[in-house]
Amino acid sequence: MSSDTTTTDMVLVARAGETDIPAADVALRQKIDRLYDPDAAQDQITTTLGLLTEALHREVARLNQVRATSEELEALSQHADQTSRASGILAEIKGLFAGDTEAYHRLFLAPRIIPNKLREHFAQLPAQAGVRTKAEQILADVLAGATMAEAGKAHGLRFEEMTLQEPDTAEMPFPMEIEDPMISLAKPLKTGEIHKDIVETDREYQIVRLKSRREGRLKVEIVSAQRPVFENWFRKQAQGVDIVIEAPELYAQIKEKYAHVWWLAEMKRPSAK
């Protein structure tokens, strides 16, 4: 490799916290993307944004002492080797790294592990556990005889009644035969019966009771405990990560093209050179 190429490859394009994004990483990611889709002409703007997004996840993970272990990286590597439907492309991708295992792990494998590990970490935080404990107490209270309204009020949580129409009795069929998940939960219950498990949605823990059933109409009572939202937590954590794009022109282009990306508002303007 010539000294000119080496110098170019080591040019720092961007940085998020302690994670540097050199020109070599941008070029390598573009080559990988083209292997998957030869017609995808990813420009430096889009590729840099993607690498910065991955770096932001890596930095939030680092701040929370979450990382992709060597065992996890090796297990994913073996899994990819054994199950990939595009083994030829995978071999070409490995060829691009030219035996640089660290770069292969960092740029190709770790971004597939860290976001999931961050969500697992978030699910174990005390705030999550506290909400789940409260929902468990409410379920115990209503099973012991408290009304749903009483249990919700005692714990300062939202109580509501909802009337649902079973699809096969509705005048208008449900689009594409998609059934409301709450109907699926309530239909097997007997009148007055409480669902035996806490119902988990992306944003809530719910205790559900079928109050009445008449002519295909199901009236349910629900007490809801708001769960902490991963995206809100991640955004707060990311506020402690400095994000810098080194070239003023690239900075301006990314800000213009991706103005809707929330963390760009926190990104530092590069110094004039």
N, C-alpha and C positions, 0 to 999 in steps of 0.2 A: 504494500500500500504506500502511495507517495506521501511525502510530508504535507503537501497541499490538502490531500483528501483527509488525512488525519486531523489537520487543523480545522477543516470544515466540519467534520463529524463531531468534534469536541465543542463546537460553538453551542452555548446555552441558549435555547429557545425560550424556555419558561421554567418556572419553579413554583412548587406548592409546598410550603413548609420546608422540610429537609429533603424533599424529593426533587431532584433536578431532571429536566427534560432536555437532553441534548439533541442536536440536529440528527444525529445517527438514529435515535429512537424514533423520531418522526419519519425518517426515510424508511426504516424497517417496518413500521406499522403500515405505511402506505403500500409496501410490497406485499405484506400479508393480506391486506384487504383486497388487493388486485388478484391474488390467487383464488380467493373465494368468489370474486366477481370481476372478471377481466374488464368489464365495461364501467366499473366504478372508478371514476377519475377523482379520487378524494384529494382535495387541495390541502395546503398546509393549514389553512384556517380550521377546517373540520377535524383534521387529524390532531392538531394541537389541542383543540377543545376536548376531544375524546381522551387524550392522554392526561390532560389536566383533571378531568373528572375522575379518572382512575387514581391519579395521585392524591386527590382530595379524599377519596375513600381510604387510601393507604395511610394518609396522615391522621385522619380521625381514628383509624384502627390503632395506629402507633400511640396516640394520646390515651387510648383506652387499654393499652397493653394487649391488643388483639393482633395476631399475625398468622400468616400461613406457615405452618411448620414444614420442616423438610420431609417429614413422613406424609403429610397431606399433599405436598407438591409431587412427591414420587408416586403416591397412590393415584392422583389424577393423571399423571403422565402415563402410567401403566394402563389405566382405564381408557384413556384416549387411544393408546396403541391397539388395545384389544377390541374396542367397540366402534371406532370411527368408521362412518360410512363413506368417508372420503380419504381413504388411507394414502392415496397418491398425493393429495393436497397436504396432508399432515407431514408426509415425508419431505415435500418441498419446503414447508415452513421450517422444519428442523434444519434443512439445508441452508436456509437463510441465516440461521444463527451460527452456522459453521462450528458447531461443537461448544459454543459458549453457553454452558448450562445455566449459569447465573442469569444471563440475559433472557434465556428461554423461560425460566421460572418467573422472572420479574415482569416480563412484557406479555407473556402468553398464558401462563398458568395462574399466577397469583390473582390477576383481575377476575378470574372465574371463581375464586375461593373467598376472597376478602369480603365482598358485599354480603354474602350469606353468613359469614362468621360475625360480621357486625350486627346483623339482625338477630342472630342467636344470642350475642352478648346483650343487646338491648332487651330481649325478652326476659333476661335473668336479672335485670336491674331492680332494686328495691321498690321503685315506684310502680313497676308492673306487678310485682308480687303483692304489694299492698292492695291494689285494686282487685286482684284476683281473690285475695283473702276476704275482702269486703263482700264480693259476690258470693263466695262460699258461705259466709255468715247469713246473708239474706236467704239463700236457698235453704239453709238449715232452719231459719226462723219460719219460713212459710210451710216447710214440711212438718214443723212442730205445731202449726195451727194458726200462725199469724196470717192476716190477709196480705195480699200483694201490696195494696196501698199502704198499709201500716208499716210493712217491712221497708218499703222504699222510703217513706217519710222518716223513719227512725234512723236511717243511714244517710239521709240527705240526697237521695238519688231520684231520678226521674221515673215516674210511674205513668203508664198510658194504657188505654184500651184501644184495640184496633179490630175492625171488622174486615174479614177477608172473604172473597168469593172463590169457591173451588172452581177450577177451570172447566170441568166437565158439566157444571151446572150453570155457567155464565151464559148470558145471551150472546155475547161476542167472544169468540174463541181467543185464547191467548196467542200472541204472535209466536210462530215457530214452535208452538207447544211448550214454551218455556214456562215453568211453574215458579211462582214466588217461593224462595227458600223457607219463608215463615209458614206458608201453607203446608209444605212438605213436613215441617216439624210438628205442626198442630194436628194434621189429619189423623195420625194414628192414636192421638190422645182421647181418652174418654172425657166426658163433660166433668169439669171440676179437677181434672188431673193436671199435675205439674210435671213438666218435662224433667226427667230424672237427672240430666246433666246441665251444667252451665253452657249456654250457647255462646260460642266465640265468633265474632265477626272481626274484620280488620280494625274496627274502631271501638267496639264495645264488648262487654260481657253482659249477657242477658239471661234473666230468669223468666221462663214462659209458662203460662197456665192457660188451658182452654176453658173459658168461662161458659160458653154455650155453643150449641150447634143447631141450626135450623134452616131447612130448605137450601142447603149448600152454602150457607153463610156461617163462617167460623168467627166467633168473637173471642179474642185472646187478650190476656192481661200480660203486660211486660214491665219488668223493672230493669233499667239499663244502667250499667256502670261504665263510664267513659274510660277507655284505655288510653294511655299515653301513645302518641302517634310517632312512629319511627322517623318519618320525614321531618317532623318538628324538632325532635331530639338531634337528628343528624345535622340539621341546619344550625342549631345552636352550637353544637360541637365544632362545626366548620368555621364559625366566626373567629376561632382562635388560630386559624391557619392563614398565613400570608401567601397570597397568590400574586405572582409577578410574571408578566410577559415582557421579555427583554427588548424586542424591537418595537419602536413606537408605531410603525406602519401596521404590523401584525396586530398589535394591541387595538388599534382603531378599527381594523377590519373585523376582528372577532366581536368587539363591542357592538358594531353595526349589524352584523349578520345574526348574532345570537343574543340580541338585547333582552329576550324573554328568560334567559337562564339566570336564576336568582343570584348565584354566587358571583356573577360577573360584576354586580354592583359593588362588591367588596374588593375587587381586584385592583391592585396598585398600578398606577400609571408609571411606565418606565421612565427612567431618567434620560434626558436628551444627551446624545453622544456626539 
